[in-house]
Amino acid sequence: MKYLSSPALYVMITLIISACAPRAPQAAPTINPVDLQSTMVAAAMTVVAETQAAIPTATPPPPTATFTDTPVPTNTFLPVPSSEVTFTPGGNSGGDPCIYKVLPGSLEGEPVRIRIDNGTNATVSVSVNLQQTELQPVCGYRGYTIEPGQFIVITDLVEGCYTIWAWNPDPEDYFIVTNGTSCLDASGRWGFTITTRSIEGGS
């Protein structure tokens, strides 16, 4: 059996005791005041940015339609509300430029006579739209206003295919009706009657 010498034993005990002995406290690191201020400013700006991002954006309310009274027979067209017109009978879509074009004052062709009666209790706005065809190169509309129970007679239009729209602009009793499309020639006397459900009539 081997025994450690006394000096070696002392060295080993000293090492064990020094390893278990408490260490001297280390000095706390110092903080640079400029770095501390920069950190605080960056943190504050982050909070401000996150707060601004969380605020909902203001959304303005949708505009409401404003309807006004219109004078008796006029050639100023009151536009048909696009949300109500999803198609134009006779194969024309709502994007057809003819429905936004005013007919010229003078048209070439055989004249036709059209009577339109207002069979409703409301003052109605009327749009008479001439469709573009091979025989009729021009297209567009004329606009009118008809009082309740009254009628108009139109004599400055020519042979062609017409779509008639009529609507009550009063939001409380709103309606919109059409005749579809009627092709008119000079041989007939054409009459149409507006009701709250349709536009009836023909030659």
Backbone as a chain_set.jsonl record, in Angstrom:
{"seq": "MKYLSSPALYVMITLIISACAPRAPQAAPTINPVDLQSTMVAAAMTVVAETQAAIPTATPPPPTATFTDTPVPTNTFLPVPSSEVTFTPGGNSGGDPCIYKVLPGSLEGEPVRIRIDNGTNATVSVSVNLQQTELQPVCGYRGYTIEPGQFIVITDLVEGCYTIWAWNPDPEDYFIVTNGTSCLDASGRWGFTITTRSIEGGS", "coords": {"N": [[0.847, -1.183, 0.0], [0.545, 2.183, -0.889], [1.505, 5.325, 0.456], [0.738, 8.781, 0.608], [3.11, 11.393, 0.572], [3.833, 13.766, 3.167], [4.129, 16.533, 2.291], [2.803, 16.455, -0.195], [0.262, 15.723, 0.601], [-0.502, 17.976, 2.084], [-0.602, 19.876, 0.074], [-2.715, 18.915, -1.496], [-4.904, 19.093, 0.288], [-4.989, 21.827, 0.66], [-5.691, 22.682, -1.89], [-8.282, 21.569, -2.12], [-9.652, 22.922, -0.074], [-9.423, 25.56, -0.934], [-10.903, 25.479, -3.242], [-13.484, 25.114, -2.316], [-13.933, 27.338, -0.847], [-15.607, 30.488, -0.325], [-16.001, 32.778, -3.019], [-14.618, 35.996, -3.81], [-16.743, 38.806, -4.142], [-17.681, 39.95, -7.413], [-17.208, 43.001, -9.148], [-20.006, 44.987, -10.068], [-21.074, 45.474, -13.462], [-20.593, 48.592, -15.063], [-22.967, 50.951, -16.414], [-23.222, 52.698, -19.399], [-24.374, 55.956, -19.489], [-25.296, 57.217, -21.867], [-25.814, 55.048, -23.578], [-27.871, 53.853, -22.122], [-29.869, 55.838, -22.254], [-30.352, 55.872, -25.028], [-31.383, 53.31, -25.392], [-33.771, 53.505, -23.904], [-35.165, 55.474, -25.371], [-35.502, 54.147, -27.829], [-37.162, 52.024, -27.018], [-39.419, 53.463, -26.201], [-40.245, 54.621, -28.642], [-40.949, 52.329, -30.056], [-43.195, 51.467, -28.619], [-44.929, 53.617, -29.168], [-45.207, 53.346, -31.961], [-46.453, 50.814, -32.16], [-48.838, 51.367, -30.831], [-50.014, 53.287, -32.543], [-50.366, 51.698, -34.803], [-52.317, 49.995, -33.899], [-54.595, 51.512, -33.743], [-57.799, 51.822, -35.16], [-58.523, 52.667, -38.579], [-60.343, 55.497, -39.714], [-63.411, 55.063, -41.342], [-65.275, 56.516, -43.828], [-68.839, 57.042, -43.884], [-70.997, 55.378, -46.296], [-72.016, 57.178, -49.249], [-75.268, 58.689, -49.456], [-78.073, 58.467, -51.58], [-79.37, 61.361, -53.093], [-82.354, 62.727, -53.905], [-83.995, 64.907, -56.118], [-86.603, 67.228, -56.976], [-87.793, 67.433, -60.337], [-88.256, 69.507, -63.232], [-91.235, 69.708, -65.313], [-91.664, 68.04, -68.575], [-88.514, 67.618, -69.935], [-85.338, 67.664, -71.597], [-83.176, 66.871, -70.244], [-81.379, 64.261, -69.04], [-82.067, 62.041, -66.404], [-79.917, 60.028, -64.768], [-80.12, 56.461, -64.847], [-80.079, 54.538, -61.919], [-77.123, 52.745, -61.451], [-76.844, 50.508, -59.801], [-79.302, 49.383, -59.809], [-79.845, 48.647, -62.412], [-79.2, 45.847, -64.0], [-79.046, 44.728, -66.456], [-79.521, 45.505, -69.919], [-82.287, 45.135, -71.848], [-82.438, 43.436, -75.01], [-79.916, 42.688, -75.58], [-77.859, 44.388, -74.857], [-75.298, 45.256, -72.594], [-74.867, 46.478, -69.165], [-72.641, 48.099, -69.404], [-72.747, 49.311, -71.867], [-71.918, 51.887, -74.024], [-73.874, 53.37, -75.322], [-76.008, 53.856, -73.618], [-75.229, 55.959, -72.115], [-75.006, 58.125, -73.727], [-76.185, 61.097, -75.128], [-78.78, 61.525, -77.469], [-78.377, 63.12, -80.658], [-79.786, 66.346, -81.576], [-80.993, 66.348, -84.092], [-82.063, 63.717, -86.105], [-81.364, 61.244, -88.592], [-83.536, 59.618, -90.823], [-86.683, 57.811, -91.164], [-89.353, 59.452, -89.609], [-90.897, 58.682, -86.432], [-93.829, 58.383, -84.378], [-94.356, 58.587, -80.975], [-96.231, 57.847, -78.147], [-96.275, 58.208, -74.672], [-97.738, 57.187, -71.783], [-98.262, 58.03, -68.377], [-99.261, 55.888, -66.133], [-99.243, 55.804, -63.392], [-99.285, 56.893, -59.916], [-97.251, 58.572, -59.433], [-94.661, 61.008, -60.079], [-92.731, 60.369, -62.795], [-89.47, 59.592, -64.064], [-88.226, 59.296, -67.328], [-86.476, 57.429, -69.748], [-85.701, 57.186, -73.083], [-84.227, 54.991, -75.106], [-82.352, 54.69, -77.99], [-81.32, 51.965, -79.819], [-78.237, 50.798, -81.24], [-78.049, 49.624, -84.502], [-77.682, 47.682, -87.57], [-79.113, 49.104, -89.47], [-79.41, 51.499, -88.215], [-77.103, 53.683, -87.437], [-76.563, 55.49, -85.338], [-76.803, 55.956, -81.763], [-78.199, 56.259, -78.452], [-79.812, 58.29, -75.894], [-82.906, 59.94, -74.942], [-84.233, 62.053, -72.466], [-87.026, 62.393, -70.229], [-89.651, 63.836, -68.157], [-92.593, 62.85, -66.567], [-95.658, 63.804, -65.292], [-97.972, 62.518, -62.726], [-100.567, 60.532, -64.165], [-100.407, 61.875, -66.582], [-99.257, 62.421, -70.021], [-96.822, 62.156, -72.706], [-96.005, 63.114, -76.06], [-93.86, 62.077, -78.491], [-92.176, 63.247, -81.248], [-89.827, 63.591, -82.594], [-88.141, 61.46, -83.047], [-86.709, 58.63, -84.85], [-87.192, 55.778, -87.095], [-86.343, 52.692, -85.588], [-84.881, 50.518, -83.065], [-86.016, 50.574, -79.795], [-85.431, 50.956, -76.294], [-87.26, 51.511, -73.447], [-87.05, 53.098, -70.37], [-88.45, 53.625, -67.172], [-88.788, 55.275, -64.068], [-89.469, 55.848, -60.586], [-88.16, 58.375, -58.783], [-88.493, 58.85, -56.076], [-87.416, 57.806, -52.979], [-89.035, 56.501, -51.117], [-91.129, 55.307, -52.49], [-89.918, 53.93, -54.545], [-89.473, 52.606, -57.82], [-88.584, 50.803, -60.788], [-89.003, 50.3, -64.237], [-89.266, 48.631, -67.451], [-89.77, 48.359, -71.025], [-88.56, 46.318, -72.323], [-87.327, 45.695, -75.455], [-88.429, 47.432, -78.266], [-88.974, 47.456, -81.699], [-89.536, 50.075, -83.797], [-91.445, 51.329, -86.524], [-92.167, 53.651, -89.21], [-94.761, 53.297, -90.036], [-96.601, 52.862, -88.026], [-98.534, 54.039, -85.148], [-97.236, 54.561, -82.187], [-97.751, 53.55, -78.875], [-97.249, 53.63, -75.354], [-97.716, 52.543, -71.991], [-96.966, 53.383, -68.712], [-96.658, 51.465, -65.825], [-96.442, 50.515, -62.349], [-95.263, 48.08, -62.461], [-94.457, 47.386, -65.039], [-93.779, 48.409, -68.485], [-96.186, 48.786, -70.77], [-97.518, 48.07, -74.045], [-97.428, 49.116, -77.517], [-97.8, 49.097, -81.044]], "CA": [[0.0, 0.0, 0.0], [1.351, 3.407, -1.001], [1.026, 6.48, 1.205], [1.2, 10.065, 0.072], [4.036, 12.104, 1.455], [3.209, 14.874, 3.889], [3.964, 17.777, 1.478], [1.776, 16.259, -1.221], [-1.016, 15.711, 1.297], [-0.832, 19.369, 2.4], [-0.977, 20.582, -1.181], [-4.041, 18.426, -1.895], [-5.897, 19.638, 1.223], [-5.075, 23.269, 0.371], [-6.461, 22.845, -3.131], [-9.691, 21.249, -1.848], [-10.232, 23.991, 0.747], [-9.527, 26.799, -1.731], [-11.992, 25.301, -4.216], [-14.767, 25.223, -1.614], [-14.043, 28.615, -0.149], [-16.411, 31.485, -1.074], [-15.225, 33.689, -3.864], [-14.812, 37.429, -3.552], [-17.759, 39.345, -5.063], [-17.16, 40.698, -8.554], [-17.782, 44.349, -9.264], [-21.106, 45.071, -11.043], [-20.656, 46.249, -14.65], [-21.141, 49.95, -15.108], [-23.766, 51.201, -17.615], [-22.956, 53.995, -20.008], [-25.642, 56.725, -19.498], [-25.732, 57.49, -23.247], [-26.408, 53.805, -24.078], [-29.133, 53.659, -21.411], [-30.842, 56.776, -22.811], [-30.689, 55.419, -26.386], [-32.254, 52.138, -25.253], [-35.092, 53.945, -23.45], [-35.823, 56.169, -26.483], [-35.911, 53.134, -28.803], [-38.302, 51.301, -26.462], [-40.583, 54.359, -26.234], [-40.696, 54.749, -30.032], [-41.597, 51.066, -30.413], [-44.531, 51.488, -28.012], [-45.743, 54.579, -29.921], [-45.521, 52.767, -33.274], [-47.426, 49.732, -31.99], [-50.121, 51.983, -30.473], [-50.58, 53.875, -33.751], [-50.797, 50.614, -35.702], [-53.511, 49.347, -33.351], [-55.761, 52.401, -33.854], [-58.497, 51.566, -36.425], [-58.641, 53.824, -39.459], [-61.726, 55.979, -39.846], [-64.041, 54.757, -42.628], [-66.429, 57.404, -43.979], [-70.07, 56.313, -44.222], [-71.28, 55.414, -47.737], [-72.894, 58.3, -49.6], [-76.673, 58.352, -49.657], [-78.623, 59.094, -52.775], [-80.207, 62.523, -52.859], [-83.277, 62.886, -55.022], [-84.559, 66.247, -56.179], [-87.715, 67.386, -57.911], [-87.376, 67.878, -61.662], [-89.342, 70.204, -63.912], [-92.033, 68.961, -66.291], [-90.86, 67.617, -69.719], [-87.176, 68.163, -70.116], [-84.429, 66.784, -72.326], [-82.047, 66.555, -69.368], [-81.544, 62.87, -68.611], [-81.75, 61.643, -65.036], [-79.307, 58.712, -64.981], [-80.69, 55.286, -64.191], [-79.12, 54.045, -60.923], [-76.423, 51.583, -61.991], [-77.024, 49.349, -58.947], [-80.602, 48.786, -60.079], [-79.907, 48.125, -63.769], [-78.208, 44.789, -64.159], [-78.962, 44.397, -67.865], [-80.365, 46.274, -70.807], [-82.887, 44.188, -72.777], [-82.029, 43.582, -76.395], [-78.549, 42.215, -75.737], [-76.861, 45.363, -74.434], [-74.915, 45.118, -71.19], [-74.891, 47.725, -68.413], [-71.5, 48.911, -69.785], [-72.949, 49.797, -73.225], [-71.772, 53.346, -74.035], [-75.068, 54.02, -75.877], [-76.939, 54.261, -72.573], [-74.697, 57.172, -71.489], [-74.821, 59.123, -74.77], [-77.406, 61.821, -75.482], [-79.032, 61.549, -78.91], [-78.298, 64.471, -81.231], [-81.081, 66.991, -81.757], [-81.567, 65.978, -85.38], [-81.745, 62.34, -86.473], [-81.669, 60.902, -89.977], [-84.381, 58.446, -90.95], [-88.124, 58.049, -91.196], [-89.807, 59.818, -88.259], [-91.921, 57.874, -85.769], [-94.586, 59.098, -83.348], [-94.44, 57.735, -79.785], [-96.952, 58.417, -77.002], [-95.981, 57.495, -73.428], [-98.671, 57.567, -70.715], [-97.884, 57.699, -67.004], [-100.415, 55.311, -65.462], [-98.969, 55.665, -61.956], [-99.584, 58.059, -59.078], [-95.973, 59.222, -59.122], [-93.96, 61.687, -61.161], [-91.707, 59.423, -63.203], [-88.424, 59.96, -65.011], [-88.286, 58.362, -68.456], [-85.36, 57.439, -70.686], [-85.998, 56.469, -74.327], [-82.902, 54.663, -75.625], [-82.268, 54.154, -79.346], [-80.249, 50.974, -79.908], [-77.468, 50.843, -82.484], [-78.256, 48.45, -85.343], [-77.095, 47.845, -88.907], [-79.869, 50.138, -90.181], [-79.376, 52.745, -87.445], [-75.722, 53.788, -86.928], [-76.455, 56.297, -84.129], [-77.468, 55.405, -80.584], [-78.193, 57.168, -77.324], [-81.082, 58.409, -75.187], [-83.555, 61.213, -74.644], [-84.819, 61.962, -71.138], [-88.265, 63.134, -70.023], [-90.322, 63.705, -66.87], [-94.043, 62.832, -66.787], [-96.438, 63.932, -64.058], [-98.947, 61.429, -62.542], [-101.749, 60.551, -65.017], [-100.182, 62.67, -67.79], [-98.581, 61.721, -71.116], [-96.042, 62.964, -73.645], [-95.966, 62.619, -77.435], [-92.524, 62.338, -79.029], [-92.258, 63.229, -82.716], [-88.525, 63.882, -83.196], [-87.329, 60.245, -83.136], [-86.794, 57.983, -86.164], [-87.327, 54.329, -87.063], [-85.246, 51.998, -84.924], [-85.253, 49.688, -81.919], [-85.948, 51.418, -78.605], [-85.685, 50.463, -74.943], [-87.781, 52.604, -72.617], [-86.934, 52.913, -68.918], [-89.181, 54.613, -66.365], [-88.584, 55.014, -62.645], [-89.893, 56.85, -59.613], [-86.966, 58.681, -57.983], [-88.807, 58.987, -54.655], [-86.91, 56.596, -52.324], [-90.065, 55.797, -50.344], [-91.974, 54.533, -53.407], [-89.062, 53.709, -55.704], [-89.628, 51.457, -58.72], [-88.014, 51.006, -62.124], [-89.617, 49.358, -65.174], [-88.834, 48.753, -68.84], [-90.595, 47.666, -72.01], [-87.729, 45.383, -73.079], [-86.927, 46.445, -76.639], [-89.446, 47.44, -79.317], [-88.508, 48.043, -82.96], [-90.624, 50.924, -84.277], [-91.334, 51.835, -87.895], [-92.961, 54.853, -89.457], [-96.135, 52.971, -90.431], [-97.489, 52.732, -86.866], [-98.592, 55.058, -84.101], [-96.766, 53.75, -81.075], [-98.145, 54.034, -77.564], [-96.798, 52.835, -74.218], [-98.255, 52.967, -70.7], [-96.084, 53.048, -67.595], [-97.247, 51.053, -64.559], [-95.385, 50.278, -61.352], [-94.674, 46.762, -62.694], [-93.929, 47.218, -66.389], [-94.217, 49.372, -69.492], [-96.979, 47.982, -71.702], [-97.983, 48.742, -75.243], [-96.829, 48.872, -78.823], [-98.48, 49.802, -82.118]], "C": [[0.881, 1.231, 0.0], [0.707, 4.516, -0.209], [1.582, 7.728, 0.581], [2.14, 10.712, 1.079], [3.333, 13.305, 2.069], [3.108, 16.13, 3.046], [2.864, 17.632, 0.427], [0.387, 16.293, -0.608], [-1.458, 17.137, 1.635], [-1.295, 20.139, 1.169], [-2.386, 20.195, -1.598], [-5.126, 19.006, -0.998], [-6.088, 21.13, 0.951], [-5.912, 23.52, -0.875], [-7.945, 22.587, -2.901], [-10.341, 22.38, -1.078], [-10.413, 25.262, -0.08], [-10.646, 26.691, -2.764], [-13.346, 25.485, -3.561], [-14.961, 26.572, -0.952], [-14.86, 29.608, -0.976], [-15.517, 32.442, -1.832], [-15.538, 35.132, -3.505], [-15.83, 37.974, -4.56], [-17.117, 40.159, -6.175], [-17.875, 42.041, -8.638], [-18.861, 44.349, -10.344], [-20.662, 45.905, -12.24], [-21.317, 47.62, -14.633], [-21.865, 50.15, -16.436], [-23.47, 52.6, -18.092], [-24.284, 54.767, -20.079], [-26.168, 56.993, -20.904], [-26.411, 56.255, -23.827], [-27.763, 53.566, -23.427], [-30.222, 54.576, -21.983], [-31.289, 56.336, -24.206], [-31.629, 54.23, -26.333], [-33.664, 52.545, -24.855], [-35.855, 54.649, -24.567], [-36.321, 55.163, -27.509], [-37.127, 52.371, -28.311], [-39.563, 52.163, -26.517], [-41.123, 54.501, -27.648], [-41.395, 53.482, -30.506], [-43.016, 51.029, -29.865], [-45.445, 52.429, -28.784], [-46.156, 53.994, -31.262], [-46.557, 51.673, -33.164], [-48.805, 50.282, -31.635], [-50.791, 52.579, -31.699], [-51.089, 52.806, -34.701], [-52.078, 49.971, -35.217], [-54.76, 50.209, -33.467], [-56.467, 52.123, -35.172], [-58.609, 52.833, -37.248], [-60.098, 54.203, -39.608], [-62.238, 55.671, -41.246], [-65.26, 55.644, -42.791], [-67.667, 56.61, -44.331], [-70.331, 56.398, -45.714], [-72.212, 56.564, -48.067], [-74.32, 57.837, -49.803], [-77.189, 59.116, -50.864], [-79.526, 60.257, -52.388], [-81.069, 62.751, -54.089], [-83.881, 64.281, -54.964], [-85.715, 66.269, -57.161], [-87.173, 67.887, -59.243], [-88.543, 68.565, -62.348], [-90.053, 69.288, -64.896], [-91.297, 68.969, -67.628], [-89.557, 68.371, -69.958], [-86.346, 67.18, -70.91], [-83.186, 66.487, -71.516], [-82.276, 65.186, -68.767], [-81.185, 62.705, -67.143], [-81.189, 60.239, -65.102], [-79.988, 57.616, -64.2], [-79.678, 54.788, -63.176], [-78.476, 52.762, -61.39], [-76.618, 50.35, -61.135], [-78.342, 48.643, -59.22], [-80.652, 48.127, -61.462], [-78.816, 47.093, -63.946], [-78.079, 44.346, -65.602], [-79.817, 45.368, -68.638], [-80.958, 45.311, -71.809], [-82.452, 44.465, -74.201], [-80.574, 43.262, -76.583], [-77.495, 43.206, -75.326], [-76.566, 45.186, -72.961], [-74.971, 46.463, -70.51], [-73.732, 48.633, -68.765], [-71.612, 49.464, -71.194], [-72.844, 51.315, -73.239], [-72.994, 54.067, -74.562], [-76.007, 54.513, -74.792], [-76.456, 55.512, -71.845], [-74.55, 58.321, -72.488], [-76.157, 59.777, -75.103], [-77.552, 61.813, -76.997], [-78.885, 62.973, -79.444], [-79.699, 65.032, -81.464], [-81.771, 66.595, -83.043], [-81.103, 64.583, -85.759], [-82.136, 62.097, -87.928], [-82.49, 59.62, -90.008], [-85.841, 58.829, -91.001], [-88.616, 58.359, -89.781], [-90.882, 58.854, -87.738], [-92.589, 58.745, -84.703], [-94.772, 58.145, -82.172], [-95.202, 58.497, -78.695], [-96.622, 57.558, -75.785], [-96.887, 58.052, -72.345], [-98.112, 57.15, -69.362], [-99.136, 57.209, -66.28], [-100.218, 55.122, -63.978], [-99.375, 56.932, -61.22], [-98.324, 58.833, -58.718], [-95.475, 59.992, -60.339], [-92.776, 60.81, -61.538], [-90.697, 60.083, -64.134], [-88.393, 58.878, -66.08], [-87.042, 58.546, -69.317], [-85.75, 56.587, -71.884], [-84.666, 56.256, -75.035], [-82.991, 54.054, -77.018], [-81.071, 53.22, -79.425], [-79.521, 51.105, -81.245], [-77.66, 49.536, -83.236], [-77.584, 48.686, -86.688], [-77.796, 48.964, -89.673], [-79.796, 51.487, -89.481], [-77.997, 52.904, -86.811], [-75.584, 54.614, -85.656], [-77.18, 55.605, -82.984], [-77.377, 56.426, -79.469], [-79.587, 57.271, -76.725], [-81.615, 59.832, -75.248], [-84.242, 61.029, -73.301], [-86.028, 62.866, -70.989], [-88.73, 62.952, -68.584], [-91.821, 63.792, -67.132], [-94.753, 62.854, -65.438], [-97.448, 62.776, -63.94], [-100.17, 61.603, -63.451], [-101.595, 61.337, -66.306], [-99.489, 61.83, -68.862], [-97.732, 62.709, -71.897], [-96.154, 62.315, -75.011], [-94.629, 63.047, -78.015], [-92.597, 62.204, -80.545], [-90.901, 63.451, -83.38], [-87.579, 62.678, -83.179], [-87.58, 59.571, -84.482], [-86.921, 56.479, -85.994], [-86.091, 53.698, -86.42], [-85.782, 51.164, -83.777], [-84.982, 50.479, -80.646], [-86.18, 50.604, -77.334], [-86.116, 51.657, -74.111], [-87.635, 52.204, -71.155], [-87.77, 53.982, -68.245], [-88.974, 54.266, -64.898], [-89.097, 56.18, -61.806], [-88.688, 57.164, -58.736], [-87.22, 58.863, -56.491], [-88.369, 57.72, -53.926], [-87.97, 55.831, -51.541], [-90.939, 54.917, -51.226], [-91.203, 54.19, -54.682], [-89.476, 52.471, -56.493], [-88.944, 51.816, -60.031], [-88.559, 49.916, -63.031], [-89.088, 49.625, -66.577], [-89.783, 47.999, -69.745], [-89.842, 46.513, -72.651], [-87.16, 46.178, -74.239], [-88.01, 46.309, -77.693], [-88.868, 48.127, -80.543], [-89.684, 48.769, -83.612], [-90.371, 51.358, -85.708], [-92.321, 52.974, -88.09], [-94.414, 54.551, -89.78], [-97.096, 52.937, -89.251], [-97.514, 53.971, -86.002], [-98.354, 54.314, -82.803], [-97.15, 54.38, -79.751], [-97.721, 53.077, -76.466], [-97.392, 53.415, -72.941], [-97.352, 52.466, -69.589], [-96.947, 52.634, -66.405], [-96.098, 50.815, -63.578], [-94.713, 48.933, -61.553], [-94.05, 46.588, -64.058], [-94.266, 48.439, -67.238], [-94.897, 48.548, -70.579], [-97.284, 48.782, -72.948], [-97.188, 48.369, -76.464], [-97.616, 49.667, -79.847], [-99.994, 49.819, -81.874]], "O": [[1.835, 1.33, 0.772], [-0.518, 4.639, -0.2], [2.712, 7.763, 0.093], [1.965, 10.58, 2.29], [2.341, 13.794, 1.528], [2.056, 16.768, 3.076], [2.094, 18.562, 0.188], [-0.553, 16.819, -1.205], [-2.632, 17.477, 1.495], [-2.236, 20.931, 1.215], [-3.169, 21.051, -2.009], [-6.187, 19.38, -1.499], [-7.208, 21.637, 1.003], [-6.73, 24.439, -0.918], [-8.784, 23.313, -3.435], [-11.468, 22.766, -1.389], [-11.42, 25.957, 0.048], [-11.266, 27.693, -3.119], [-14.274, 25.973, -4.206], [-16.073, 26.899, -0.538], [-14.809, 29.57, -2.205], [-14.452, 32.852, -1.371], [-16.6, 35.436, -2.961], [-15.766, 37.619, -5.737], [-16.179, 40.928, -5.962], [-19.03, 42.166, -8.23], [-18.663, 43.779, -11.416], [-19.97, 46.91, -12.083], [-22.471, 47.763, -14.229], [-21.455, 49.605, -17.461], [-23.464, 53.558, -17.318], [-25.237, 54.27, -20.68], [-27.382, 56.996, -21.108], [-27.446, 56.364, -24.485], [-28.703, 53.128, -24.091], [-31.36, 54.146, -22.175], [-32.473, 56.418, -24.531], [-32.565, 54.139, -27.127], [-34.642, 52.015, -25.383], [-37.062, 54.451, -24.707], [-37.436, 55.297, -28.013], [-38.036, 52.092, -29.093], [-40.644, 51.669, -26.837], [-42.339, 54.503, -27.842], [-42.344, 53.561, -31.286], [-43.941, 50.609, -30.561], [-46.604, 52.098, -29.036], [-47.311, 54.121, -31.668], [-47.462, 51.603, -33.996], [-49.823, 49.745, -32.073], [-51.995, 52.407, -31.891], [-52.128, 52.984, -35.336], [-52.854, 49.454, -36.021], [-55.872, 49.704, -33.31], [-55.824, 52.175, -36.221], [-58.768, 53.929, -36.711], [-60.979, 53.344, -39.628], [-61.57, 55.983, -42.232], [-66.194, 55.556, -41.993], [-67.563, 55.592, -45.016], [-69.938, 57.376, -46.351], [-73.095, 56.9, -47.277], [-74.558, 56.722, -50.268], [-76.792, 60.251, -51.127], [-80.341, 60.149, -51.472], [-80.554, 62.945, -55.19], [-84.235, 64.773, -53.893], [-85.796, 65.436, -58.064], [-86.219, 68.664, -59.284], [-89.699, 68.24, -62.077], [-89.542, 68.23, -65.265], [-90.405, 69.793, -67.83], [-89.532, 69.587, -70.153], [-86.625, 65.981, -70.897], [-82.233, 65.909, -72.038], [-83.261, 64.971, -68.061], [-80.137, 63.167, -66.691], [-81.922, 59.318, -65.464], [-80.384, 57.801, -63.049], [-78.51, 54.624, -63.526], [-79.169, 51.792, -61.696], [-76.569, 49.237, -61.659], [-78.499, 47.462, -58.91], [-81.399, 47.172, -61.671], [-77.636, 47.435, -64.032], [-77.118, 43.663, -65.954], [-80.73, 45.983, -68.088], [-80.206, 44.703, -72.571], [-82.135, 45.602, -74.553], [-80.025, 43.536, -77.651], [-76.309, 42.896, -75.435], [-77.481, 44.988, -72.162], [-75.105, 47.49, -71.176], [-73.791, 49.827, -68.472], [-70.645, 50.046, -71.687], [-73.604, 51.982, -72.537], [-73.161, 55.256, -74.293], [-76.734, 55.484, -75.004], [-77.196, 56.075, -71.038], [-74.027, 59.379, -72.137], [-77.148, 59.085, -75.335], [-76.59, 62.057, -77.726], [-79.234, 63.931, -78.753], [-80.674, 64.284, -81.539], [-82.998, 66.512, -83.091], [-79.907, 64.29, -85.742], [-83.106, 62.666, -88.429], [-82.181, 58.655, -89.308], [-86.201, 60.002, -90.896], [-88.325, 57.608, -88.851], [-91.663, 58.292, -88.506], [-92.003, 59.702, -84.198], [-95.28, 57.036, -82.337], [-94.867, 59.635, -78.364], [-96.681, 56.331, -75.852], [-96.823, 59.238, -72.02], [-97.56, 56.06, -69.214], [-99.973, 58.01, -65.864], [-100.95, 54.354, -63.354], [-99.762, 57.924, -61.837], [-98.334, 59.654, -57.801], [-95.818, 59.673, -61.477], [-91.914, 60.535, -60.704], [-91.023, 61.003, -64.885], [-88.518, 57.691, -65.78], [-86.612, 59.669, -69.58], [-86.088, 55.413, -71.735], [-84.046, 57.209, -75.508], [-83.632, 53.02, -77.207], [-79.943, 53.62, -79.137], [-80.12, 51.478, -82.254], [-77.457, 48.459, -82.675], [-76.994, 49.74, -86.926], [-77.159, 49.691, -90.435], [-80.091, 52.515, -90.091], [-77.737, 52.323, -85.757], [-74.589, 54.469, -84.947], [-78.061, 54.774, -83.205], [-76.569, 57.353, -79.533], [-80.45, 56.44, -77.009], [-80.896, 60.783, -75.555], [-84.779, 59.956, -73.025], [-86.067, 63.965, -71.542], [-88.278, 62.049, -67.879], [-92.279, 64.694, -67.834], [-94.483, 62.032, -64.562], [-97.752, 62.123, -64.938], [-100.748, 62.688, -63.509], [-102.559, 61.459, -67.062], [-99.172, 60.662, -68.633], [-97.89, 63.924, -71.778], [-96.372, 61.108, -75.115], [-94.301, 64.233, -78.032], [-93.028, 61.175, -81.065], [-90.824, 63.495, -84.608], [-86.364, 62.841, -83.282], [-88.544, 59.897, -85.175], [-86.776, 55.958, -84.888], [-84.958, 54.109, -86.67], [-86.99, 51.11, -83.545], [-83.881, 50.988, -80.435], [-87.008, 49.694, -77.299], [-85.436, 52.682, -74.071], [-88.042, 51.115, -70.752], [-87.797, 55.126, -68.699], [-88.984, 53.092, -64.528], [-89.15, 57.326, -62.253], [-88.232, 56.286, -58.003], [-86.274, 59.015, -55.718], [-88.894, 56.646, -54.219], [-87.82, 54.629, -51.321], [-91.441, 53.889, -50.769], [-91.776, 54.163, -55.771], [-89.787, 51.427, -55.919], [-88.752, 52.992, -60.342], [-88.581, 48.744, -62.654], [-88.539, 50.69, -66.86], [-90.513, 47.113, -69.3], [-90.423, 45.785, -73.456], [-86.567, 47.235, -74.026], [-88.462, 45.202, -77.986], [-88.339, 49.235, -80.455], [-90.699, 48.155, -83.94], [-89.25, 51.709, -86.076], [-93.188, 53.224, -87.253], [-95.234, 55.469, -89.796], [-98.309, 52.981, -89.46], [-96.646, 54.839, -86.098], [-99.192, 53.521, -82.375], [-96.919, 55.566, -79.516], [-97.818, 51.859, -76.622], [-97.554, 54.629, -72.819], [-97.013, 51.284, -69.527], [-97.86, 53.362, -66.015], [-94.927, 50.906, -63.945], [-93.706, 48.647, -60.906], [-93.19, 45.723, -64.231], [-94.937, 49.368, -66.788], [-94.263, 47.717, -71.229], [-97.307, 50.012, -72.922], [-96.384, 47.437, -76.452], [-98.055, 50.782, -79.567], [-100.743, 50.373, -82.679]]}, "num_chains": 1, "name": "protein.A"}
